[in-house]
Amino acid sequence: MLQVDGLTTHYGRIQAISKVAFRVEEREIVTLIGSNGAGKSTTLMTISGVLKPSGGRIGFRGTALHGMAAHEVARLGVVQVPEGRRIFPRLTVLENLDLGGFVRTAREREATLSRVYGLFPRLAERRNQLGGTLSGGEQQMLAIGRALMAKPILLILDEPSLGLAPKIIEQIFEIIQALNKEGMTILLVEQNATMALEIAHRAYVLETGKIVAQGSARSLSQDPSVRQAYLGL
Ligand code: ATP
């Protein structure tokens, strides 16, 4: 479904990722793990069209995404939940969700809104509350709900567990798994490698802008160097 080859991205003169290559197949959960500054967010933002690559290719179901604007990428069904949620604090829950659906028709928005409220009853209860007054976990739910409003085929999540309590993290990961079981393909970036490897089918390890290991989530979670560096074992 998604094929990334030789992807290189710079911030000015600084090269953040170099020749990154990986693939995500239909209905898979694929995770990219790596320490702070390894280039995970840069990779995701390049795929979603927020950053322009300086080299390489990104193919999505046969269409070249590199060079496309972020809204064009979203319209094709590649939708990102950004790190730090980035919800609009002065807009209500409903207004935040509506913004996510801007690439869809009004009828599609209505149908998807009921589905999002079904997945996150808390958002339905708080539909008229300002985004900024929600708890961290609720804001993460809102950020995921907003992405779902765009009807993703490939949902990209950047650090969904960041700053959340363990119980909430579990809920968020259960939702990610449920979405995948319904047929959604997922690309997940996580510092919490233990949890990411528990739900992912396959994984790639990024170190200083390069892919240094890859394999099934099970085989990587048994790899001694991955266990030591990323799982704290
Ligand atoms: P984190 O989990 O801390 O976000 P990451 O793996 O997502 O880490 P990136 O944010 O992609 O890493 O950063 C990759 C490299 O690019 C780092 O060396 C970082 O310092 C650098 N970088 C990131 N954003 C910028 C920027 N706006 N300007 C210059 N350099 C940047």
Residues whose N, C-alpha, C, O or C-beta is under 5 A from the ligand:
A	BS01	ATP	Y11 I14 A16 S35 N36 G37 A38 G39 K40 S41 T42 T43
